[in-house]
């Protein structure tokens, strides 16, 4: 897979995740945030389980079974995914969808910073200004000039650290194991079971509530998890983590678009400027490294 193809996959993931904010908000009418998170990730795991099982059999056929270390790495990804998704979902119950989308975007500048601190990987210089540009664009898009953090805002801010760590490591682990469906399914199972266990200890779970939230749960599980998060694992095998964070930040643009179409949200001039700034940063972070490579070739 080429770098351009991987980036297009990640842009599609951003589109899917942007649409899922609506489902995540609507689903809170019937169930708690941890129950919602647990069921949707277990549903996503069930959908891609046949593909993961096929990969497992193929690896066994070629005498390449996943070792204990690989299983532990997938489990660690699942824990990061659970903390990011669950904390974000808890935050949505105490803040607006717009604020949640903006504050989640804090993972964008965190990814290159964590890559530099934890892995000693120095990203291309264009990553730093474009990361800040995406953050500024998300701020404009949210219309958050008068933002006063509430409890929900703080939960979402906390989730951004775990989203950043997940984006940083998921591509490296997927490349190491070379079984993207196995990696995706394994992390979904850990995330779903962990969230449900957490939910049984802190929430009241009823069949009536689950039925009431069934449509948002099915959309979030099928589209956001089974398709979106699995495509993220595939795409990040061939993309730099810092670049991936920039591209995935486009979910704020798509969240605004779906909010406009489905929830009646309307963008002001600042929001339009924010969309334009994010898209410009996405283009720049892709073109700048290519220009440098061409100069070296010449």
ZABATI-303893 format. One record per residue (C-alpha): y negated, z, x negated. Coordinates in nm, 2 decimals, padded with zeros to 4 digits. Layout:
N
+--------+--------+--------+
|     c2 |     c3 |     c1 |
+--------+--------+--------+
|      Y |      Z |      X |
...
+--------+--------+--------+
// end
This chain:
298
+--------+--------+--------+
|     c2 |     c3 |     c1 |
+--------+--------+--------+
|  00.00 |  00.00 |  00.00 |
| -00.35 | -00.09 | -00.14 |
| -00.64 |  00.14 | -00.16 |
| -00.82 | -00.05 |  00.12 |
| -00.52 | -00.03 |  00.35 |
| -00.49 |  00.35 |  00.29 |
| -00.86 |  00.39 |  00.36 |
| -00.83 |  00.19 |  00.69 |
| -00.54 |  00.42 |  00.79 |
| -00.75 |  00.73 |  00.72 |
| -01.05 |  00.58 |  00.92 |
| -00.81 |  00.54 |  01.21 |
| -00.70 |  00.90 |  01.17 |
| -01.07 |  01.00 |  01.19 |
| -01.10 |  00.81 |  01.52 |
| -00.79 |  00.99 |  01.66 |
| -00.91 |  01.33 |  01.55 |
| -01.26 |  01.27 |  01.69 |
| -01.11 |  01.19 |  02.03 |
| -00.89 |  01.51 |  02.01 |
| -01.19 |  01.74 |  02.02 |
| -01.22 |  01.66 |  02.39 |
| -00.86 |  01.74 |  02.46 |
| -00.89 |  02.06 |  02.25 |
| -01.18 |  02.18 |  02.46 |
| -01.02 |  02.09 |  02.80 |
| -00.69 |  02.25 |  02.71 |
| -00.85 |  02.59 |  02.69 |
| -00.87 |  02.61 |  03.06 |
| -00.50 |  02.69 |  03.09 |
| -00.37 |  02.85 |  02.77 |
| -00.50 |  03.04 |  02.47 |
| -00.59 |  02.87 |  02.14 |
| -00.28 |  02.98 |  01.95 |
| -00.05 |  02.87 |  02.23 |
| -00.22 |  02.53 |  02.26 |
| -00.19 |  02.49 |  01.88 |
|  00.17 |  02.59 |  01.87 |
|  00.29 |  02.37 |  02.15 |
|  00.10 |  02.06 |  02.04 |
|  00.23 |  02.07 |  01.69 |
|  00.59 |  02.14 |  01.80 |
|  00.56 |  01.84 |  02.03 |
|  00.44 |  01.63 |  01.74 |
|  00.73 |  01.75 |  01.53 |
|  00.98 |  01.66 |  01.80 |
|  00.83 |  01.30 |  01.83 |
|  00.87 |  01.22 |  01.46 |
|  01.18 |  01.42 |  01.40 |
|  01.41 |  01.11 |  01.42 |
|  01.20 |  00.94 |  01.15 |
|  01.21 |  01.25 |  00.93 |
|  01.59 |  01.28 |  00.97 |
|  01.63 |  00.91 |  00.87 |
|  01.43 |  00.97 |  00.55 |
|  01.64 |  01.28 |  00.47 |
|  01.96 |  01.07 |  00.51 |
|  01.82 |  00.79 |  00.29 |
|  01.72 |  01.04 |  00.02 |
|  02.07 |  01.19 |  00.03 |
|  02.23 |  00.85 |  00.01 |
|  02.04 |  00.77 | -00.31 |
|  02.11 |  01.13 | -00.44 |
|  01.75 |  01.23 | -00.40 |
|  01.77 |  01.54 | -00.17 |
|  01.47 |  01.76 | -00.14 |
|  01.49 |  02.05 | -00.37 |
|  01.39 |  02.41 | -00.29 |
|  01.05 |  02.36 | -00.45 |
|  00.98 |  02.06 | -00.23 |
|  01.07 |  02.26 |  00.08 |
|  00.85 |  02.54 | -00.02 |
|  00.56 |  02.30 | -00.08 |
|  00.60 |  02.15 |  00.27 |
|  00.61 |  02.51 |  00.41 |
|  00.29 |  02.59 |  00.22 |
|  00.13 |  02.28 |  00.37 |
|  00.24 |  02.40 |  00.72 |
|  00.07 |  02.74 |  00.66 |
| -00.26 |  02.57 |  00.56 |
| -00.23 |  02.34 |  00.86 |
| -00.17 |  02.64 |  01.09 |
| -00.46 |  02.84 |  00.96 |
| -00.70 |  02.54 |  00.97 |
| -00.59 |  02.43 |  01.32 |
| -00.56 |  02.78 |  01.47 |
| -00.89 |  02.91 |  01.34 |
| -01.07 |  02.59 |  01.46 |
| -00.91 |  02.62 |  01.80 |
| -01.01 |  02.99 |  01.83 |
| -01.36 |  02.89 |  01.73 |
| -01.38 |  02.62 |  02.00 |
| -01.35 |  02.90 |  02.26 |
| -01.67 |  03.06 |  02.14 |
| -01.89 |  02.77 |  02.05 |
| -01.97 |  02.42 |  02.16 |
| -01.76 |  02.12 |  02.07 |
| -02.06 |  01.97 |  01.89 |
| -02.10 |  02.28 |  01.67 |
| -01.73 |  02.29 |  01.60 |
| -01.73 |  01.92 |  01.49 |
| -02.03 |  01.99 |  01.26 |
| -01.90 |  02.31 |  01.11 |
| -01.55 |  02.16 |  01.05 |
| -01.72 |  01.90 |  00.84 |
| -01.80 |  02.17 |  00.58 |
| -01.46 |  02.08 |  00.43 |
| -01.61 |  01.75 |  00.30 |
| -01.80 |  01.90 |  00.00 |
| -01.53 |  02.17 | -00.05 |
| -01.26 |  01.92 | -00.14 |
| -01.42 |  01.78 | -00.46 |
| -01.53 |  02.14 | -00.55 |
| -01.18 |  02.28 | -00.51 |
| -01.03 |  01.98 | -00.69 |
| -01.25 |  02.05 | -00.98 |
| -01.19 |  02.43 | -00.98 |
| -00.81 |  02.43 | -00.91 |
| -00.69 |  02.10 | -01.05 |
| -00.95 |  02.02 | -01.31 |
| -01.00 |  01.68 | -01.16 |
| -01.35 |  01.55 | -01.20 |
| -01.43 |  01.31 | -00.91 |
| -01.65 |  01.00 | -00.94 |
| -02.01 |  01.09 | -00.94 |
| -02.07 |  00.92 | -00.60 |
| -01.85 |  01.18 | -00.43 |
| -02.11 |  01.46 | -00.47 |
| -02.42 |  01.29 | -00.31 |
| -02.20 |  01.13 | -00.04 |
| -02.04 |  01.46 |  00.04 |
| -02.38 |  01.62 |  00.09 |
| -02.49 |  01.31 |  00.28 |
| -02.19 |  01.35 |  00.52 |
| -02.28 |  01.72 |  00.57 |
| -02.64 |  01.63 |  00.64 |
| -02.53 |  01.36 |  00.87 |
| -02.31 |  01.59 |  01.06 |
| -02.60 |  01.84 |  01.09 |
| -02.82 |  01.57 |  01.24 |
| -02.54 |  01.45 |  01.46 |
| -02.49 |  01.80 |  01.60 |
| -02.86 |  01.85 |  01.67 |
| -02.81 |  02.19 |  01.51 |
| -03.16 |  02.24 |  01.38 |
| -03.17 |  02.57 |  01.57 |
| -02.82 |  02.67 |  01.50 |
| -02.75 |  03.05 |  01.51 |
| -02.39 |  03.12 |  01.42 |
| -02.19 |  03.29 |  01.69 |
| -01.85 |  03.44 |  01.66 |
| -01.69 |  03.10 |  01.73 |
| -01.90 |  02.93 |  01.47 |
| -01.77 |  03.18 |  01.21 |
| -01.41 |  03.11 |  01.30 |
| -01.47 |  02.73 |  01.26 |
| -01.64 |  02.79 |  00.92 |
| -01.34 |  02.99 |  00.81 |
| -01.11 |  02.70 |  00.91 |
| -01.30 |  02.45 |  00.69 |
| -01.16 |  02.62 |  00.38 |
| -00.80 |  02.57 |  00.49 |
| -00.87 |  02.21 |  00.60 |
| -01.02 |  02.14 |  00.25 |
| -00.71 |  02.29 |  00.08 |
| -00.48 |  02.08 |  00.31 |
| -00.66 |  01.76 |  00.24 |
| -00.66 |  01.84 | -00.13 |
| -00.28 |  01.90 | -00.15 |
| -00.12 |  01.69 |  00.12 |
| -00.15 |  01.36 | -00.07 |
| -00.01 |  01.51 | -00.39 |
|  00.29 |  01.66 | -00.22 |
|  00.36 |  01.35 | -00.01 |
|  00.35 |  01.14 | -00.33 |
|  00.58 |  01.38 | -00.51 |
|  00.84 |  01.39 | -00.24 |
|  00.80 |  01.03 | -00.14 |
|  00.91 |  01.10 |  00.22 |
|  00.60 |  01.11 |  00.44 |
|  00.77 |  01.16 |  00.77 |
|  00.98 |  01.45 |  00.63 |
|  00.66 |  01.61 |  00.49 |
|  00.47 |  01.56 |  00.82 |
|  00.75 |  01.69 |  01.04 |
|  00.82 |  01.99 |  00.82 |
|  00.46 |  02.10 |  00.81 |
|  00.43 |  02.05 |  01.19 |
|  00.73 |  02.28 |  01.25 |
|  00.59 |  02.56 |  01.03 |
|  00.25 |  02.52 |  01.19 |
|  00.38 |  02.52 |  01.55 |
|  00.63 |  02.80 |  01.51 |
|  00.38 |  03.02 |  01.32 |
|  00.11 |  02.96 |  01.58 |
|  00.34 |  03.03 |  01.87 |
|  00.46 |  03.35 |  01.71 |
|  00.10 |  03.45 |  01.65 |
|  00.02 |  03.36 |  02.01 |
|  00.30 |  03.57 |  02.16 |
|  00.15 |  03.88 |  01.98 |
| -00.21 |  03.82 |  02.10 |
| -00.21 |  03.60 |  02.41 |
| -00.06 |  03.59 |  02.76 |
|  00.16 |  03.28 |  02.79 |
|  00.25 |  03.16 |  03.14 |
|  00.42 |  02.85 |  03.27 |
|  00.14 |  02.80 |  03.52 |
| -00.12 |  02.79 |  03.24 |
|  00.09 |  02.55 |  03.03 |
|  00.13 |  02.32 |  03.33 |
| -00.25 |  02.33 |  03.39 |
| -00.31 |  02.24 |  03.03 |
| -00.03 |  01.99 |  03.00 |
| -00.23 |  01.67 |  02.98 |
| -00.46 |  01.78 |  02.69 |
| -00.15 |  01.93 |  02.52 |
|  00.04 |  01.60 |  02.55 |
| -00.25 |  01.40 |  02.42 |
| -00.32 |  01.64 |  02.13 |
|  00.05 |  01.65 |  02.04 |
|  00.13 |  01.28 |  02.08 |
| -00.19 |  01.12 |  01.95 |
| -00.36 |  01.37 |  01.73 |
| -00.05 |  01.53 |  01.57 |
|  00.24 |  01.28 |  01.58 |
|  00.02 |  00.98 |  01.51 |
| -00.29 |  01.12 |  01.35 |
| -00.16 |  01.38 |  01.11 |
|  00.14 |  01.17 |  01.02 |
| -00.08 |  00.88 |  00.94 |
| -00.29 |  01.12 |  00.72 |
|  00.01 |  01.20 |  00.51 |
|  00.09 |  00.83 |  00.47 |
| -00.26 |  00.73 |  00.39 |
| -00.33 |  01.01 |  00.14 |
| -00.04 |  00.90 | -00.07 |
| -00.26 |  00.62 | -00.19 |
| -00.61 |  00.76 | -00.17 |
| -00.80 |  01.02 | -00.37 |
| -00.84 |  01.35 | -00.19 |
| -01.22 |  01.34 | -00.23 |
| -01.25 |  00.99 | -00.09 |
| -01.02 |  01.09 |  00.19 |
| -01.24 |  01.38 |  00.28 |
| -01.54 |  01.15 |  00.31 |
| -01.36 |  00.90 |  00.53 |
| -01.20 |  01.17 |  00.75 |
| -01.55 |  01.31 |  00.81 |
| -01.62 |  01.01 |  01.03 |
| -01.44 |  01.21 |  01.30 |
| -01.78 |  01.36 |  01.38 |
| -01.91 |  01.02 |  01.47 |
| -01.61 |  00.94 |  01.69 |
| -01.63 |  01.29 |  01.85 |
| -01.99 |  01.21 |  01.95 |
| -01.88 |  00.87 |  02.08 |
| -01.60 |  01.01 |  02.30 |
| -01.82 |  01.29 |  02.41 |
| -02.07 |  01.03 |  02.53 |
| -01.80 |  00.83 |  02.71 |
| -01.59 |  01.11 |  02.85 |
| -01.81 |  01.42 |  02.88 |
| -02.15 |  01.27 |  02.94 |
| -02.30 |  01.38 |  02.61 |
| -02.61 |  01.18 |  02.50 |
| -02.73 |  01.13 |  02.14 |
| -03.09 |  01.18 |  02.05 |
| -03.27 |  01.00 |  01.76 |
| -03.14 |  01.26 |  01.51 |
| -02.78 |  01.21 |  01.62 |
| -02.81 |  00.84 |  01.58 |
| -02.95 |  00.89 |  01.23 |
| -02.66 |  01.13 |  01.15 |
| -02.41 |  00.86 |  01.25 |
| -02.58 |  00.60 |  01.03 |
| -02.59 |  00.84 |  00.74 |
| -02.22 |  00.93 |  00.76 |
| -02.12 |  00.56 |  00.78 |
| -02.34 |  00.48 |  00.49 |
| -02.18 |  00.75 |  00.28 |
| -01.83 |  00.63 |  00.37 |
| -01.93 |  00.28 |  00.25 |
| -02.09 |  00.40 | -00.07 |
| -01.80 |  00.62 | -00.18 |
| -01.57 |  00.32 | -00.15 |
| -01.80 |  00.06 | -00.32 |
| -01.93 |  00.27 | -00.61 |
| -01.59 |  00.32 | -00.79 |
| -01.50 | -00.05 | -00.74 |
| -01.83 | -00.16 | -00.90 |
| -01.76 |  00.06 | -01.20 |
| -01.41 | -00.08 | -01.24 |
| -01.55 | -00.43 | -01.23 |
| -01.80 | -00.35 | -01.50 |
| -01.52 | -00.22 | -01.72 |
| -01.31 | -00.52 | -01.66 |
| -01.60 | -00.75 | -01.76 |
+--------+--------+--------+
// end
